[in-house]
Amino acid sequence: MTKLEVYDPAMCCSTGVCGPEVDPALVAFAADLKWAAEHGIEVVRYNLGQEPQAFAANPDVVKEMEAGMDRLPVIVLDGHIISTGLYPTRAQLAAKLGLGTAQPKITVKEAASCCSPKSGCC
């Protein structure tokens, strides 16, 4: 099974999707990780503020942090760093994970009028 590990900077909760000022990028990334998991990817997420031992246990992540804390988040795919310093988009994740297109399939329905012709409501 493909394993995707996310080493997040210190945040108030495990996803950062909490508090009064939620970063929309974190909301999108949380949804993208859920999407990846639904496609058979094992997703593991570590928060520096809550799980510093996970960071210390990975020498590659330690090296990135020594280069600067702005290197977080560190995204690791099957033991190899694929991204540092930003949260990848769903399309970028899909490409790295080999999942093909990341765009949801949307079915457009024909618009139906709520008003009868010449009723004056529209």
ChimeraX attribute file (.defattr): number of C-alpha atoms within 10 A of each C-alpha:
attribute: neighborCount
match mode: 1-to-1
recipient: residues
	/A:1	7
	/A:2	12
	/A:3	15
	/A:4	23
	/A:5	18
	/A:6	21
	/A:7	22
	/A:8	24
	/A:9	22
	/A:10	18
	/A:11	14
	/A:12	13
	/A:13	12
	/A:14	17
	/A:15	16
	/A:16	19
	/A:17	19
	/A:18	14
	/A:19	9
	/A:20	6
	/A:21	8
	/A:22	11
	/A:23	12
	/A:24	10
	/A:25	15
	/A:26	15
	/A:27	14
	/A:28	16
	/A:29	18
	/A:30	16
	/A:31	13
	/A:32	19
	/A:33	20
	/A:34	14
	/A:35	15
	/A:36	20
	/A:37	16
	/A:38	11
	/A:39	12
	/A:40	12
	/A:41	18
	/A:42	17
	/A:43	16
	/A:44	13
	/A:45	16
	/A:46	21
	/A:47	22
	/A:48	19
	/A:49	13
	/A:50	14
	/A:51	15
	/A:52	14
	/A:53	11
	/A:54	15
	/A:55	18
	/A:56	14
	/A:57	10
	/A:58	11
	/A:59	10
	/A:60	16
	/A:61	22
	/A:62	14
	/A:63	12
	/A:64	18
	/A:65	19
	/A:66	10
	/A:67	10
	/A:68	11
	/A:69	11
	/A:70	13
	/A:71	19
	/A:72	21
	/A:73	24
	/A:74	24
	/A:75	23
	/A:76	19
	/A:77	18
	/A:78	12
	/A:79	13
	/A:80	11
	/A:81	16
	/A:82	14
	/A:83	19
	/A:84	19
	/A:85	16
	/A:86	14
	/A:87	20
	/A:88	19
	/A:89	14
	/A:90	19
	/A:91	15
	/A:92	14
	/A:93	22
	/A:94	19
	/A:95	13
	/A:96	14
	/A:97	16
	/A:98	9
	/A:99	14
	/A:100	11
	/A:101	12
	/A:102	16
	/A:103	9
	/A:104	6
	/A:105	7
	/A:106	6
	/A:107	6
	/A:108	6
	/A:109	6
	/A:110	6
	/A:111	6
	/A:112	6
	/A:113	8
	/A:114	8
	/A:115	10
	/A:116	9
	/A:117	9
	/A:118	7
	/A:119	7
	/A:120	7
	/A:121	8
	/A:122	9
